[in-house]
Amino acid sequence: MAKDPAALFFIDKWFLATKEMKADCRGWYLNLILHQFDKKDLPNDIEELANLADVRISEFETFKQVFKQVLVHKFKQNENGRLENDFATEIIRNREEFKEKRSDAGKISYFVKFIRDKLCKDENVIFFIKSKVNTADIDTKNQTKLEHLFKHLYQLYINVNVNTSINVFSFSYEGFKGNFSFDLTELDFMLIQSMMKIWMQEFPDYHFEVEKDFPACLKIAYKIADGKSWVRATVVNGNMDECLSEWKSLVNFISKDNFYSSFNVERISNNFQGIKSKQNAKRNNTRTVGKGSANVGTFTVNSRKPEEPL
């Protein structure tokens, strides 16, 4: 940690501690205190102390007497055999703790901004990562390391926040990517696990089949991208949060549908267009019904003409 460019100086403490000192003693004492702020402690040698205090050769004998009679009481020997002033040591320690906390806070702030800008905007994920991250692991000068750190903590978030008896979220990317017949990036894998988390929250008793459900999730994500006119790669790089939001809405619709709620994820993928059409039709119908009436207090006034039959 870099040295402080300035030393905290408490005027009231200084006046009280030096009230009965002569000018030369006060000047030497100040020099020694400032050197302690710079070096953390002082040598336990009278000649070295005189050098640090800027004592002239002609003043050396006087300095020895002053130190023996007055200044020696201002310092104590520490475990390293060097001298330190108690109050200055306390200030230095408190200052270092403050700087360390500020440094840690700065690292976390940088990491969170990096995540929001490039990887994820889910505040639940970000809050979890902030509570779990070790600041020693945050290298603000290496974006690749930051990405790996995020992926590790995101996997931990998935594991901690999903309460299910099956081990769908225990798979690691390295151990699973070979199960696909196509290339699978680590971000693809994270997206799939997030999609399965959403699915399992609506269908907690779902019989999970990794060989079918994982590829199906990625296909569904690509179909969402096609419907939004996105480049497919953006479902994990730029549009992941919106993709998951679309999926969550669709899963919520499926869970309430008597027909599609019995489908597994693979069948959802195969029937994606039909399900989306039915969801959109229901949305449009809801909007049409909403436009046909106006709520007045607790009453509903229909917009039909008086001559229209009931």
N, C-alpha and C positions, 0 to 999 in steps of 0.2 A: 504494500500500500504506500502511495506517495506521501512524502512529508507534507505537513501543513505549511503553507506559505506564511502563516501568522500564528502567534501564540495568544491564547485567551488570557487576558490580564484583568484581574479583579481589583479595581482601585481601592475599594474599602479594605480589602484583605491586605493589600500592600502597605497602606498607611498604618494599619494596626500593627503589622509585623515589623515595620521599620521605624516605629515612632521614636525610639530612644537611640537609634543608630546615628553615628556620625556620617558625614557625607561620603568619605572614602569607603567606609564599610558598606554603606547602602549601594554605592556604585559597583563594588565587587560582588555583592550579593545578587544584584540584578543580573550581572553578566553570567554568574553561575546558574541562576534559575533559567535564563534564556538558553544556555547550553544544554540544560537538562531537557527542555522542550525539544531541542534539536536532536539530542543523542539518547534520550530516555533516562539515562543516569550518568553519573560523573565518576572520574577516576578517584580512587582513595589514596591519593598521593599529593602532598602539599605543593610540590613544585609544578606538577601538572595542573593543579587547581589554580595556582598563581598565574600560569600561562593562559588558562581559559578566562580568568578574570581580568586579563590585561594589566597585571601588576608590573610596574617598572622595577628594574633591578634595585634602585635606591629605596623602593617601598617594600621589598620582599620581607625584611625582618618585621616591619610593622604589620604586614599582611599575616605573617605566621602568628603573631600575638593576637590579632583581631580574630583570626579564624579559631584559634584555640579558646579564646574567651567568649566569643559571641556566635560566630557562624557555625561552629561545630554542632551547636544545639538545633540548628535549622535542617540538618541532614542526618540520615541514618544509613547504616550499611545494609544493603540488600543481600539476597541469597547468592548473588554473583560476586560479592565482595566489593561492590561499587557503591557510591553514595547517591542518595536521592532524597528530595524534599517530599514529604507526604502529600501536601496539598497539590503540588505540581504533578505528582504521579497520578493523583485522582483525576485531575483535569485531563491529563494525557489519555488515561484509560477511558474516561467518558467520551472524549472526543473521538477516539478510535472506534468505539462502539457506535457512535452516531454516524461516522463516515461509512462504517461497514453496513449499517442498516440502510443508509441512503444509497450506497452502491448496490446493495441487494435489491432495493426497491426500483432502482434504475434499470437493472438487468431484467427484472420481472416485467416492468413496463415495456421495455424494448421487445421482449419475447412475446408478450400479449399483442402488441401492435403488429409484429411479424405474423402471428397466427391469424389475426383478423384480416390483414391485408392480403395474405397469400394462401391460407389453408382452411380456415373455418370461422364462421361468424356465430356459431351456436354458443350463447352466453353460458349455458349450463356446462358445456364442455370446458370453456375458458375458465369459469369459476373453479371447476374441479382441478384443472391443470395448475392454476395459481396456488391452490392449497397443497398440492403434492410435489411441485417441482423443487428440486434442490438447486439453489442459485449457483453452486459450484459447477453444475453441469451446463450452465448457460454460457455459451461462447458467442458473444455478440458480433464477432468478426468472421464467423463461419456459418453461412446459411445452410450448408449441407448438414452440419451437426444439429442446427436448430430444427431442421425438418425431421431428422431421426429422433430427436428428443420429443418432438410433438407426437410422432407416430407411436413411440413407446408409451407416452402418457395417455394418448387417446385409446390405445389398446387396454390400458389399465382402467380407464373410464368405462369402456364397454364391459369389461369383466366385473367391475364393482357395481355397476348400475343395472345390470340385467339379472333378475331373480328367476331362474329357470332350472329345472332338474336336468336338462340336457346340456351337453357340453358344446353347443354350437359356437360359443364365443371363446372356447379354449384353444381353437386352432390358431397357429401362428402362420404368418405369411410364408416364411421360409419352408415350413413343413408342409404347406398345402398347395403352393402355386403349381406344382407338378401335376396336380389332379385335373387341371384344365387342358383341353386340347388346343387352346389359344393362349397368346401372351397375356399375362395378368400382372399389372403393376401393384405395388404396395398400396397406393391410393385407391385402386380398384377394389382391393381386398377390404380396405377400411370402409368404403362405400357399401359393399355387400353386407358387412357385419352390421352397419348402421341400419340398413334396410331390414335385415332379419330381426334386429332389436325392435323396430317399429311393428313388424309383423307379429312377433311373439308377445308384444304387449296387448294386442287385440285378440290373439289366439294362443293363450298360454299353454293349452293342452295339445298344441299342434305336433304331429309326428314329423320330426325333422329328418330330411334326407339330403345330406350335404352334397352328394354327387349330382342331384337334380336341382336343389334349391339355390345353391350358390351361383351356378351359371345362369339360372333363370332370373335371378335378381339383376345381374349385369345386363341381360337382354332387356329387361323392363326399363332399366335406367336409360338405355340407348333409345328405346321407344318413346320415353318421356322427352328425351332430347330432340328426337325427330319431330314430335308434336309441337315443340317449342321453337323449331328451326335453329337449334343449337348445333354446333360442331360436337360430335359425340364425345370427344376427349374432354370437353368442358364439364361433363357430369362429375368429374373429380378435380377439375382445375378451373375454378371460377363460378361454377353453378351447382356445386354439391349441395349447399344448403337449400337452394330452391328445388333441386331434384328430390331431396328427402322430404321437403314440404309437400310436393306434389304426390309423392308416394304415400305419405301419411294420410293425406286427404282421400286417396283412392282406397287405402286399406280400411279406413273408417267407413267408407261407403260399402265396401265388400262385406264388412262384418255385420252390416244391417240388412244385407240383401239375402233373401231366403234361398236363392239359387246359387249365386257365386260364393257364398260363405262356406260352402262345402268343398270348394276347389283347393288343391294344393298350389304352392307358388309356381310350379312349372305350368300347371293348367291356366293359372292367371296370366302368365307370360304368353301362352299360346292363344288365349282369348282376350288379349289386352285391348284390341280395338273395339270389340263388342262391349266390354266392360266400360271403357271410356265413353262410348256412345250412350250407354244407358245412364251413366253418371251425369253426362252433360244434358241429356234429355230431362232428367229429374231436376237438375239445376234450372233449366229453361222453364220448365213447368212451374217450379216454385216462384220464379220471377214473374211469370205471367199471372199466376194467381195473386201474387202480391200487388200487381198493378191494378187488378180488378176490384179492389176494395180499399176503403180508407178507414182507419181506426179513429173513433171519436170517443175519448174517455174509455169506458168499459163496453161501449156498443160498437157494432160493426155495421157500416152503411154500405150496401152493395151499390155498384155503379150501373146496374142494368136500367133500361128505360122502363117507365111505369107500365107500358102496354105489353112488355115482355112477360111470358108465363113464368111462374115460379118453377 
